[in-house]
Amino acid sequence: MKICGFSRVFERFCEINASTEGFVHDIGKVRDKYTEILEAVGITVSLLRAAEKTVSFDGETIKGGTYIFPIDSVEFCAEAINRYTSRDFKKLRSANFREMSLGETQFLVDGFTRMVRNLGYSHEVILQQYRIMERRLHYKLRLSEKALEDQLQYVRDQATEYQNSYINMNYDDKVYFIRYMASKVQAVSDYIGRVHMDYCDGRSDELYEQAEQEAAKDSSEESLQKINKELVYADALEHDSEYQDLQKQLMELLAEDTFVKLKKARFNKIQGRLEEIRKDHQIRLFGELLPEDEDTTITVEHPLVALQKAVEYADGVYSDWAEREEKEASKTPEDIERERLLDDEIRKFLVSKGMNFDLPNTDIEEEELFMESGNLAYKLKGMISFPCCKKEKIMVYEGSSGRCSIKCPRCSRYAIFDYDKMEAEQGETLRGASHRLREK
């Protein structure tokens, strides 16, 4: 592997960006520009420095701790420094990454990834650095957005082409065909919305289960003590005028559209003072510093697995809808009237058993009764999934008892929930229930 020091990059930079009369490039300032670019893209800078004193391919001594470069990356680094004052690199240095052109983002991510590879680092390190830069600059997300925008533009172009065509389609043909296109796009949009909802539900279930496991590690008493301390501590910070003023200054600083390096000193100063205030409150309130929460490793399914499950679930829901719509379409007026009579018969029977379908209280009245009762918080007994749609759940609170029939919000089927056994079973059809009533 041929390596060199910063002097070789500086030489190439001077060739690309020739000095004007009376002006000579300063190697120190050029090096500072390179450092600022590295910090902006998020790469681990120490990987690009010599661990110890070494010698370049042409015999130059490279001190330990100074920058080293694969000879193949000299051109890339010199060009990156040359673009330091360009519009895109100004956005980079202001941390407005999404406003950079996609081409410049790709230039940086690919260039530094290749540089890490050429320095001889392991495959794991290369992937790690790529991941850091890619996420920081939103590279893959923006590539995905572009792919989506290209497809949407293709549909728009199709519509324009069909409207301007005068072969085989008259005016009315075009009207109905464009309407058809709009309806299909809407259908796709609705389907994507369903998949997204199922995807989010799946992730929510994973996180909820992990949160339950973490909560089970602490006793109820320990959890209460921790919560009480956090409430007292949060209240103290909320009523600390200096702390709140510094938080406001910090948010205003982050919102400024200026270069990151110009904000750095002020940012560190404010952060340092905020940390001092937090420690002072902890010592005053508890006589010691609160232990920092350990970062819990969150392991979730691979996005492709989660997406596949969401798609399969959405397809199942759409299939159920189509089946029900087909059955509804096949009903005769006599069938509809018969079902209405059966519904009335079942309702009368349930009312005779004491079930009240018409709750007398408005939402406001219910809230007043709730506040007067003093029960400002309920203890959650657990959650029960619908047997038809496992991702749909109901919450059961302490004191709940008996059985209840509830309509699934996803597929509209009914399920019978047993609050004592904390389980649910699929509800039977109305026809079956009415049949039993008739037998009695």
C-alpha positions in Angstrom: 0.0 0.0 0.0 1.5 3.4 -1.1 0.9 6.2 1.4 1.9 9.8 1.6 1.6 12.8 3.9 -0.5 15.9 3.7 2.2 17.7 1.8 1.4 15.7 -1.4 -2.3 16.6 -1.1 -1.3 20.2 -0.6 0.8 20.2 -3.7 -2.0 18.8 -5.8 -4.5 21.4 -4.3 -2.1 24.2 -5.3 -2.0 22.8 -8.9 -5.8 22.7 -9.1 -6.3 26.1 -7.4 -3.3 28.1 -8.5 -2.3 31.1 -6.3 -2.9 34.6 -7.7 -0.2 37.1 -7.8 0.9 38.2 -4.3 -1.0 35.4 -2.6 0.4 32.0 -1.6 -1.7 29.2 -0.1 -1.0 28.4 3.6 -0.6 24.7 4.2 -1.9 25.1 7.8 -5.1 26.8 6.7 -5.6 24.2 3.9 -5.2 21.5 6.4 -7.8 23.1 8.6 -10.2 23.1 5.7 -9.6 19.4 5.3 -10.2 18.8 9.0 -13.5 20.7 8.9 -14.7 18.6 5.9 -13.9 15.4 7.8 -15.8 16.5 10.9 -18.7 17.5 8.8 -19.1 14.1 7.1 -18.8 12.4 10.4 -16.0 10.0 9.6 -13.7 8.8 12.5 -10.8 11.2 12.0 -8.3 9.1 14.0 -8.5 6.4 11.3 -7.0 8.8 8.8 -4.0 9.7 11.0 -0.8 7.8 11.3 -0.7 5.7 14.5 3.0 6.2 14.8 6.0 7.7 12.9 6.2 6.2 9.4 7.7 6.8 6.0 5.8 7.6 2.8 6.3 5.8 -0.5 8.7 8.5 -1.7 10.8 8.6 1.5 9.1 11.5 3.3 8.9 11.1 7.1 5.3 11.2 8.4 4.9 12.0 12.1 2.6 10.0 14.3 -0.8 11.6 14.7 -0.6 13.5 11.3 -2.8 12.8 8.3 -1.9 9.9 6.0 -3.3 9.3 2.5 -3.4 6.4 0.1 -1.7 7.7 -3.0 -4.9 6.8 -5.0 -6.9 9.2 -2.8 -4.7 12.3 -3.2 -6.8 13.6 -6.1 -10.1 13.1 -4.3 -8.9 14.9 -1.1 -7.3 17.8 -3.1 -10.6 18.2 -5.1 -12.7 18.0 -1.9 -10.6 20.8 -0.3 -10.9 22.8 -3.6 -14.7 22.7 -3.3 -14.6 24.0 0.3 -16.2 27.3 -0.7 -18.8 25.8 -3.2 -22.5 26.1 -2.5 -22.8 22.4 -1.6 -19.8 22.4 0.7 -21.2 25.5 2.5 -24.3 23.5 3.1 -22.2 20.7 4.4 -20.3 22.9 6.8 -23.6 24.4 8.0 -24.9 20.9 8.6 -27.7 21.5 6.1 -27.0 18.0 4.6 -30.4 17.5 2.9 -29.9 20.7 0.9 -26.7 19.4 -0.7 -26.8 18.1 -4.2 -27.1 14.3 -4.3 -24.0 14.2 -6.6 -21.8 16.0 -4.1 -23.0 13.7 -1.3 -22.2 10.7 -3.3 -18.8 12.2 -4.2 -17.9 12.5 -0.5 -19.3 9.2 0.8 -17.8 7.1 -2.0 -14.5 9.0 -1.9 -13.9 8.6 1.9 -15.2 5.0 1.9 -12.6 4.2 -0.8 -9.9 6.0 1.2 -10.6 3.9 4.3 -10.5 0.7 2.2 -7.2 1.7 0.6 -5.7 2.4 4.0 -6.1 -1.4 4.7 -8.8 -1.4 7.3 -11.1 -4.4 7.8 -14.4 -5.0 6.1 -16.2 -4.3 9.4 -14.5 -0.9 9.8 -15.2 0.1 6.2 -18.9 -0.7 6.6 -19.0 1.1 9.9 -17.6 4.3 8.5 -19.8 4.1 5.4 -22.8 3.7 7.7 -21.8 6.7 9.8 -21.3 9.0 6.8 -24.4 7.7 4.9 -26.7 8.2 7.9 -25.3 11.6 8.7 -25.7 12.9 5.2 -29.1 11.0 4.6 -27.5 9.5 1.5 -29.4 6.3 1.0 -32.7 7.9 2.1 -32.2 10.6 -0.5 -31.5 8.0 -3.1 -34.7 6.3 -2.2 -36.6 9.6 -2.4 -35.1 10.2 -5.8 -36.2 6.7 -7.0 -39.8 7.5 -5.8 -39.8 10.9 -7.4 -38.6 9.4 -10.7 -41.5 6.9 -10.7 -44.0 9.7 -9.8 -42.7 11.8 -12.6 -42.9 8.9 -15.0 -46.7 8.6 -14.2 -47.1 12.4 -14.7 -45.3 12.1 -18.1 -47.5 9.2 -19.1 -50.6 11.3 -18.3 -49.3 14.2 -20.3 -48.5 11.9 -23.2 -51.9 10.4 -23.2 -53.6 13.8 -23.1 -51.6 15.1 -26.0 -52.2 11.9 -28.1 -54.7 12.2 -31.0 -54.5 8.6 -32.1 -57.4 6.2 -31.3 -58.7 8.3 -28.3 -61.2 11.1 -28.5 -61.7 13.8 -25.8 -64.1 11.8 -23.7 -61.8 8.7 -23.9 -59.0 10.8 -22.4 -61.2 12.1 -19.6 -62.2 8.7 -18.4 -58.7 7.2 -18.9 -57.0 10.0 -16.9 -59.7 9.5 -14.2 -58.8 5.8 -14.2 -55.2 6.6 -13.7 -56.0 8.9 -10.8 -58.1 6.2 -9.1 -55.3 3.6 -9.5 -52.8 6.0 -8.0 -55.1 6.7 -5.1 -55.5 2.9 -4.6 -51.8 2.5 -4.5 -51.5 5.4 -2.0 -54.1 3.8 0.2 -52.3 0.4 0.1 -49.0 2.0 0.9 -50.6 3.8 3.9 -51.9 0.4 5.1 -48.5 -1.2 4.8 -46.9 1.7 6.6 -49.4 1.5 9.5 -48.8 -2.3 9.8 -45.0 -1.7 9.6 -45.2 0.9 12.5 -47.5 -1.4 14.5 -44.9 -4.2 14.2 -42.1 -2.0 15.3 -44.2 -0.7 18.2 -45.0 -4.3 19.3 -41.2 -5.1 19.3 -40.3 -2.1 21.3 -43.2 -2.6 23.7 -42.2 -6.2 24.4 -38.6 -5.1 25.1 -39.8 -2.3 27.3 -41.8 -4.8 29.3 -38.7 -7.0 29.7 -36.6 -4.1 30.9 -39.3 -2.9 33.3 -39.5 -6.4 34.8 -35.8 -6.1 35.9 -36.7 -3.5 38.5 -38.9 -4.0 41.5 -42.0 -1.8 41.8 -40.5 0.0 44.8 -37.3 0.8 42.8 -39.3 2.0 39.8 -41.4 4.3 42.0 -38.3 5.8 43.7 -36.6 6.4 40.3 -39.8 8.0 38.9 -40.1 10.3 42.0 -36.5 11.4 41.8 -36.9 12.1 38.1 -40.1 14.2 38.7 -38.4 16.2 41.4 -35.3 16.8 39.3 -37.3 17.7 36.2 -39.4 20.2 38.3 -36.2 21.8 39.6 -34.8 22.3 36.1 -38.1 23.6 34.8 -38.1 26.4 37.5 -34.5 27.3 37.1 -34.6 30.5 35.0 -30.9 30.3 34.0 -31.2 26.7 32.8 -34.3 27.5 30.7 -32.7 30.6 29.2 -29.6 28.6 28.3 -31.8 25.9 26.7 -33.5 28.6 24.6 -30.1 30.0 23.6 -29.0 26.5 22.5 -32.1 26.0 20.3 -31.6 29.4 18.7 -27.9 28.6 18.1 -28.7 25.3 16.4 -31.3 27.1 14.2 -28.7 29.6 12.9 -27.8 29.0 9.3 -24.0 29.5 9.9 -21.0 27.2 9.6 -20.7 24.6 12.3 -17.1 25.7 13.3 -18.4 29.2 14.1 -21.0 27.7 16.5 -18.7 25.2 18.1 -17.2 27.4 20.9 -20.6 28.9 21.9 -22.2 25.4 21.8 -19.6 23.9 24.0 -19.8 26.8 26.4 -23.6 26.5 26.8 -23.5 22.7 27.1 -20.8 23.0 29.8 -22.9 25.4 31.9 -26.0 23.3 31.5 -24.1 20.3 32.7 -22.9 22.3 35.8 -26.4 23.3 36.6 -27.7 19.7 36.3 -25.0 18.4 38.7 -25.7 21.3 41.2 -29.4 20.4 41.4 -28.7 16.6 41.8 -26.2 17.2 44.7 -28.6 19.7 46.3 -31.7 17.4 46.0 -30.2 14.0 46.5 -26.8 14.5 48.0 -25.2 12.7 45.1 -25.2 12.5 41.3 -27.9 10.4 39.7 -26.5 7.4 38.0 -26.6 7.6 34.2 -29.1 5.2 32.6 -27.3 2.4 30.8 -27.9 2.3 27.1 -30.1 -0.7 26.4 -29.3 -2.6 23.3 -32.4 -2.6 21.1 -32.5 -5.5 18.7 -35.3 -5.4 16.1 -36.0 -7.4 13.0 -34.2 -6.6 9.8 -36.2 -3.9 7.8 -36.8 -6.3 5.0 -38.3 -8.9 7.3 -40.5 -6.3 9.0 -41.5 -4.9 5.6 -42.4 -8.4 4.3 -44.6 -9.1 7.4 -46.3 -5.7 6.9 -47.0 -6.4 3.3 -48.3 -9.9 4.0 -50.6 -8.5 6.8 -51.9 -5.7 4.5 -52.5 -8.2 1.7 -54.5 -10.3 4.2 -56.6 -7.4 5.2 -57.3 -6.4 1.6 -58.2 -10.0 0.8 -60.7 -10.1 3.8 -62.2 -6.8 2.6 -62.6 -8.1 -1.0 -64.3 -11.3 0.4 -66.7 -9.3 2.5 -67.5 -6.9 -0.3 -68.2 -9.9 -2.6 -70.6 -11.4 0.0 -72.3 -8.0 0.6 -72.8 -7.6 -3.2 -74.4 -11.0 -3.5 -77.0 -10.2 -0.8 -80.6 -9.9 -2.0 -83.1 -7.3 -0.5 -84.6 -10.2 1.4 -81.2 -11.2 2.9 -80.7 -7.6 4.1 -84.1 -7.4 5.7 -83.6 -10.7 7.4 -80.3 -9.6 8.9 -81.9 -6.4 10.1 -84.6 -8.4 11.9 -82.0 -10.7 13.4 -80.0 -7.7 14.7 -83.2 -6.2 16.3 -84.0 -9.6 17.9 -80.5 -10.0 19.4 -80.5 -6.4 20.7 -83.8 -6.8 22.4 -82.6 -10.0 24.1 -79.3 -8.4 25.3 -81.3 -5.4 26.6 -83.6 -7.7 28.5 -80.4 -9.1 30.2 -79.4 -5.7 31.4 -77.0 -4.6 28.7 -77.3 -0.8 28.0 -76.5 0.2 24.4 -77.3 3.8 24.9 -74.9 5.4 27.4 -76.7 8.3 29.2 -73.6 10.4 29.8 -71.8 12.8 27.4 -68.0 12.9 27.1 -68.0 15.9 29.4 -70.2 14.2 32.0 -68.1 11.1 31.9 -64.9 13.2 32.5 -66.6 14.9 35.5 -67.5 11.5 37.0 -64.0 10.3 36.4 -62.4 13.4 38.1 -64.8 13.2 41.1 -64.0 9.5 41.6 -60.4 10.4 42.4 -59.1 7.7 40.1 -56.7 9.8 38.1 -54.6 6.8 37.1 -55.5 3.2 36.4 -53.1 0.3 36.9 -52.8 -1.7 33.7 -53.6 -5.3 34.1 -52.4 -6.3 30.7 -53.2 -6.3 27.0 -55.2 -8.9 24.9 -54.8 -9.3 21.2 -57.8 -9.7 18.8 -57.8 -13.4 17.6 -58.4 -12.2 14.0 -55.8 -9.5 13.9 -53.0 -10.1 16.4 -51.6 -6.5 16.1 -54.8 -5.0 17.3 -55.1 -5.1 21.1 -57.3 -3.8 23.9 -55.9 -2.6 27.3 -57.4 -4.2 30.4 -57.2 -2.4 33.7 -57.2 -3.8 37.3 -60.7 -4.4 38.5 -62.0 -5.4 35.0 -64.0 -8.6 35.1 -66.4 -10.7 33.0 -66.7 -11.0 29.2 -67.3 -8.5 26.5 -67.8 -8.5 22.7 -65.7 -5.9 20.8 -65.5 -5.2 17.1 -62.0 -5.4 15.6 -61.0 -1.9 14.3 -59.0 -3.5 11.5 -61.2 -6.2 10.0 -64.6 -5.4 11.6 -65.1 -8.9 13.0 -66.3 -9.4 16.5 -64.3 -11.1 19.3 -65.2 -12.2 22.8 -62.8 -11.0 25.5 -62.6 -12.7 28.9 -61.1 -10.2 31.3 -60.6 -12.8 34.0 -58.7 -15.3 31.9 -57.1 -12.5 29.9 -57.8 -14.2 26.6 -60.0 -13.7 23.5 -61.8 -15.9 21.0 -63.4 -15.3 17.7 -67.1 -14.2 18.0 -69.7 -16.3 16.3 -71.9 -15.0 13.5 -75.2 -13.3 14.1 -77.1 -16.0 12.3 -75.8 -18.6 14.8 -76.7 -16.4 17.8 -80.2 -15.8 16.5 -80.6 -19.5 15.8 -79.9 -20.2 19.5 -82.4 -17.5 20.5 -85.1 -19.1 18.3 -84.4 -22.5 19.9 -85.1 -20.9 23.3 
